[in-house]
Amino acid sequence: MAYLLMILGWGLAGWCGTRGPKPIPEPKPGPRQVFIMGVIGGIIGGFLYMFAFSLKAPLSHLEYATTCIGAFVVGFVVEELADQFTKK
């Protein structure tokens, strides 16, 4: 149950790191794709941060907050990379 709650939180943090597509002339990745990439990137970022610093579940509030920073950053980076490598 603890992992499920952490995954939901990381997905939310990853989604918060994404920006909407630029509307001119046509959005490259659509808003739904941006949302999905951010959530998946956030979950991956949370796991990477947790395992990089050898944190074990259940996490304290402070440890969980730091993993959300990793989720936010990876969600943002994944969305930006996808934006750069999609057809223009």
SULKA-V643786 format. One record per run of one state. SS is the DSSP state (2 for helix, 1 for strand, 0 for the rest). FROM is the first residue (numbers start at 1). LEN is the number of residues. If there is no record, write none. Layout:
BEGIN
SS:FROM:LEN, SS:FROM:LEN
END
This chain:
BEGIN
0:1:1, 2:2:15, 0:17:14, 2:31:22, 0:53:8, 2:61:25, 0:86:3
END
